[in-house]
Amino acid sequence: MPELAFFTAQELIAELMRRKTFYGVVVHAEDDHKREAWPDERMFKVHYNRNLDSAQASRLLDTVAEYMDIHSE
């Protein structure tokens, strides 16, 4: 049985970005969030690798945002 390994969020994101099979976007808070409530404003970072260009990543994020708007009711 494999051992349990611990990685930081940055290490996990870097691993995804290296993978040729990853076609997606990673969005995460710029700062670690360790409180129950978020402040009014948050800064986010978006990562995508060479499998998508910026236009494709943007369309993917638009599609996700539209889906969230439709299904948030």
N, C-alpha and C positions, 0 to 999 in steps of 0.2 A: 504494500500500500504506500502511495507517495506521501511524503511529509507535507505538512501544512506550511505554506510560505507566506510571508507578509511583504507587501509592496506598497509604496506610496502611490497616490493618485497619479502623480507625474510619471512614475515608472510604468504604470499600467497604460497610460495614454501614449507614451513613447513606444511601447510594445505594439499597440494597435496601429500606430502610424507606420511602423516598419513592415507590417504584414501586407503582402501583395494581395491577399484575399479579402482585406477589409475595404468595403465600399460604404462609407458612412461618414458621419460628422459627430464629433464629441464636443458637447457644450458643458462647461463647468464654471462654477463661481471662481472669480479671480482670487478671492481669499477663502481660507477654510471657514466653514460654517459650523459652529459648535453650539449655537443657541437655538431654542425652540422657535422663536419668532425672527423673521428677517427684518432688517431695517427697511425704510421706504425705498431706497435705491440700492441696486446691486450691480456690480460690474461682472461681466462674463467673458470667458475666452472661448473661441471656437477653433477647433483643430480639424483638418482634413489632410489626407495624404495625396500622393501623385495619382491615385486611382480616380480622383475627381478633380476637375478644374474649378476655379472660383465660381463660375456661372452654374455649374452642376450642383455644387455645395449650396449655393444660394437658393436654387430651385427646390432642393431637398428641404432646406429649412423653411421655405415658404409653404411647402406642402404639409409639413409637420404643424406649423402654426395654424394653417387653415383647418386641419383635422382637429386640433385642440379647440379652436373656436367653435366648431360644429358640435363637438362632443362634450363641451363643458357645461351644458345646460342641465 
